[in-house]
Amino acid sequence: AGELAGALAGRTVGRELVCLETVDSTNNEIKRRAANGAPEGLAVLTDEQTGGRGRLGRTFVSPSGTGVYFTILLHPALPLTHIQYATLAAAVAVTRAVSDTAGFTPEIKWVNDVLMQGKKLNGTLTEAVIEGESGTVSSLIVGIGINLRPNPAWPEEVRRVAGAISDFGPVPRRAALIASVLTHFEQAYSLVEQGREGELVALYRERLCCIGRKITVVSPLEKYEAECVGLDGEGHLLIRTADG
């Protein structure tokens, strides 16, 4: 925490830091602290997760010494329809931070994967606590994991798609990388708070790797081929299916 405090002085995101050696999941830890009134901007960081999770219920394997794993707590005054902007802000922040600290600039695969030469460098899991009566988001939880080095615990199917910063450039100091991500996240997310969502979507779009390419769409119900043609104003992917 001491290493990060100076770099994050005066900022909202990261103004309170909890650094742990191990935890089940930084998202779970943030939820526990949010239930006890933790303030906006709290960031929980760990060297190891014993129960890390990814999107769609996937396991996110996160042993000690191979990556950085952290979660940000926000208390936004935003409608439910704006949750996706936090995910876009996280993707922009990770690409910028890797560029700043590791010397290469990765791309984004919609919606939140950061890739270098087709290899996935990170995972992001955004979760929300919703107030039932108003339908507004009372707490927004943004969890980010970044692979610094190849992970010996990756199963074979993960090894085919996963990458690490060390595969493409020098491994930055953890504190420098995390401070850069938190700083860029606050800058990107503040655009949403100011009603400037279009500017965030533009930043995200210019890093997107799939526009103009043939893609495979995988949904809970089906899998099909399509062409990626762009984004709408809310950051949703626009595709053209085989039937036009």
DRENROTI-732608 format. One line per field, with one value per residue (C-alpha): y, x, z; residue number from 1; residue in three letters. Coordinates in steps of 0.02 Angstrom, whole numbers. Last residue first. Layout:
# DRENROTI-732608
v	Y,...
u	X,...
w	Z,...
num	NUM,...
residuo	ALA,...
END
This chain:
# DRENROTI-732608
v	-494,-680,-724,-607,-429,-375,-223,-241,-141,7,121,226,74,-22,-85,-201,-370,-503,-658,-844,-937,-1013,-1036,-1022,-952,-845,-873,-762,-818,-676,-620,-455,-275,-221,-358,-277,-138,-8,139,84,98,278,318,230,337,495,446,419,604,623,685,525,427,527,499,314,345,455,343,189,273,308,135,49,157,127,-61,-66,38,-61,-226,-174,-196,-360,-321,-354,-474,-644,-564,-474,-641,-744,-855,-935,-1107,-1112,-1104,-1268,-1349,-1303,-1150,-1190,-1149,-971,-880,-715,-546,-601,-462,-484,-349,-344,-200,-193,-68,-25,60,37,109,12,129,0,-146,-58,-152,-219,-236,-350,-318,-460,-421,-545,-510,-546,-645,-696,-644,-548,-454,-460,-369,-454,-344,-346,-356,-401,-255,-224,-222,-79,-119,-36,-129,16,147,29,-96,47,110,-62,-95,72,53,-120,-54,94,-24,-131,22,77,-87,-37,110,25,-7,179,279,369,271,195,120,-18,-70,-248,-315,-462,-446,-592,-741,-737,-817,-919,-846,-970,-879,-1008,-978,-931,-836,-707,-748,-805,-819,-942,-961,-790,-743,-587,-479,-306,-225,-51,68,211,230,201,37,31,-142,-225,-141,-230,-402,-360,-299,-464,-563,-462,-486,-673,-811,-707,-714,-598,-450,-265,-152,21,178,324,194,269,441,523,653,541,387,382,420,286,146,101,118,0
u	-1383,-1425,-1247,-1254,-1190,-1126,-1136,-1055,-1129,-1026,-1171,-1157,-1160,-1004,-929,-953,-903,-946,-1041,-1023,-1135,-1144,-1305,-1403,-1282,-1205,-1048,-1025,-883,-797,-757,-664,-708,-698,-618,-467,-545,-420,-497,-670,-628,-570,-725,-840,-763,-792,-973,-1002,-976,-1113,-988,-1000,-969,-813,-755,-741,-598,-496,-529,-480,-321,-265,-312,-223,-66,-59,-78,63,183,146,173,342,340,377,481,399,298,292,328,160,70,-29,-183,-270,-190,-131,-314,-359,-205,-249,-160,-78,99,43,145,207,127,-52,-174,-329,-462,-619,-741,-876,-1017,-1120,-1289,-1339,-1512,-1674,-1763,-1856,-1737,-1574,-1446,-1275,-1167,-1031,-892,-769,-612,-482,-309,-172,-266,-156,-208,-49,-76,-251,-353,-522,-668,-809,-754,-574,-463,-288,-115,10,192,316,280,234,143,77,20,-67,-154,-219,-276,-365,-459,-521,-573,-667,-763,-812,-867,-970,-1066,-1154,-1242,-1409,-1432,-1451,-1307,-1274,-1114,-1047,-884,-773,-616,-548,-371,-270,-91,-5,113,189,48,-84,-231,-339,-496,-636,-780,-954,-1002,-865,-715,-694,-548,-571,-398,-339,-156,-47,-194,-264,-422,-461,-579,-632,-805,-811,-838,-1005,-1006,-1091,-960,-824,-898,-928,-748,-685,-792,-726,-547,-574,-536,-397,-207,-62,-177,-161,-306,-302,-406,-380,-368,-499,-538,-373,-276,-126,-127,59,105,-9,46,213,142,0
w	-2194,-2193,-2142,-1992,-1988,-1818,-1705,-1534,-1391,-1333,-1291,-1448,-1561,-1604,-1767,-1916,-1846,-1975,-1923,-1887,-1764,-1590,-1494,-1332,-1202,-1339,-1442,-1594,-1707,-1798,-1974,-1970,-2011,-1828,-1722,-1640,-1536,-1479,-1574,-1517,-1331,-1343,-1448,-1323,-1184,-1283,-1318,-1132,-1097,-966,-836,-733,-893,-934,-754,-796,-917,-799,-649,-749,-811,-633,-568,-713,-692,-505,-535,-662,-556,-399,-488,-555,-743,-832,-986,-1154,-1260,-1175,-1005,-1015,-1014,-1137,-1135,-1285,-1306,-1125,-1069,-1154,-1076,-898,-827,-660,-718,-759,-888,-818,-782,-814,-770,-661,-645,-537,-552,-417,-438,-286,-270,-452,-486,-512,-391,-288,-309,-270,-374,-321,-475,-542,-667,-702,-801,-864,-931,-1054,-1187,-1334,-1510,-1546,-1384,-1313,-1181,-1155,-1101,-1227,-1361,-1397,-1349,-1417,-1337,-1339,-1301,-1184,-1022,-905,-1009,-1144,-1013,-920,-1077,-1125,-946,-931,-1096,-1042,-871,-946,-1062,-912,-815,-966,-962,-802,-885,-918,-731,-701,-627,-464,-440,-280,-344,-273,-368,-373,-387,-452,-513,-596,-586,-411,-313,-402,-499,-596,-655,-649,-770,-708,-866,-838,-730,-551,-430,-287,-208,-264,-244,-236,-181,-205,-136,-200,-109,-223,-152,35,130,221,299,150,41,142,110,-73,-91,-19,-141,-289,-225,-228,-102,-26,-18,23,48,8,59,-16,16,-103,-241,-355,-286,-327,-229,-200,-313,-355,-175,-100,-215,-137,38,0
num	244,243,242,241,240,239,238,237,236,235,234,233,232,231,230,229,228,227,226,225,224,223,222,221,220,219,218,217,216,215,214,213,212,211,210,209,208,207,206,205,204,203,202,201,200,199,198,197,196,195,194,193,192,191,190,189,188,187,186,185,184,183,182,181,180,179,178,177,176,175,174,173,172,171,170,169,168,167,166,165,164,163,162,161,160,159,158,157,156,155,154,153,152,151,150,149,148,147,146,145,144,143,142,141,140,139,138,137,136,135,134,133,132,131,130,129,128,127,126,125,124,123,122,121,120,119,118,117,116,115,114,113,112,111,110,109,108,107,106,105,104,103,102,101,100,99,98,97,96,95,94,93,92,91,90,89,88,87,86,85,84,83,82,81,80,79,78,77,76,75,74,73,72,71,70,69,68,67,66,65,64,63,62,61,60,59,58,57,56,55,54,53,52,51,50,49,48,47,46,45,44,43,42,41,40,39,38,37,36,35,34,33,32,31,30,29,28,27,26,25,24,23,22,21,20,19,18,17,16,15,14,13,12,11,10,9,8,7,6,5,4,3,2,1
residuo	GLY,ASP,ALA,THR,ARG,ILE,LEU,LEU,HIS,GLY,GLU,GLY,ASP,LEU,GLY,VAL,CYS,GLU,ALA,GLU,TYR,LYS,GLU,LEU,PRO,SER,VAL,VAL,THR,ILE,LYS,ARG,GLY,ILE,CYS,CYS,LEU,ARG,GLU,ARG,TYR,LEU,ALA,VAL,LEU,GLU,GLY,GLU,ARG,GLY,GLN,GLU,VAL,LEU,SER,TYR,ALA,GLN,GLU,PHE,HIS,THR,LEU,VAL,SER,ALA,ILE,LEU,ALA,ALA,ARG,ARG,PRO,VAL,PRO,GLY,PHE,ASP,SER,ILE,ALA,GLY,ALA,VAL,ARG,ARG,VAL,GLU,GLU,PRO,TRP,ALA,PRO,ASN,PRO,ARG,LEU,ASN,ILE,GLY,ILE,GLY,VAL,ILE,LEU,SER,SER,VAL,THR,GLY,SER,GLU,GLY,GLU,ILE,VAL,ALA,GLU,THR,LEU,THR,GLY,ASN,LEU,LYS,LYS,GLY,GLN,MET,LEU,VAL,ASP,ASN,VAL,TRP,LYS,ILE,GLU,PRO,THR,PHE,GLY,ALA,THR,ASP,SER,VAL,ALA,ARG,THR,VAL,ALA,VAL,ALA,ALA,ALA,LEU,THR,ALA,TYR,GLN,ILE,HIS,THR,LEU,PRO,LEU,ALA,PRO,HIS,LEU,LEU,ILE,THR,PHE,TYR,VAL,GLY,THR,GLY,SER,PRO,SER,VAL,PHE,THR,ARG,GLY,LEU,ARG,GLY,ARG,GLY,GLY,THR,GLN,GLU,ASP,THR,LEU,VAL,ALA,LEU,GLY,GLU,PRO,ALA,GLY,ASN,ALA,ALA,ARG,ARG,LYS,ILE,GLU,ASN,ASN,THR,SER,ASP,VAL,THR,GLU,LEU,CYS,VAL,LEU,GLU,ARG,GLY,VAL,THR,ARG,GLY,ALA,LEU,ALA,GLY,ALA,LEU,GLU,GLY,ALA
END
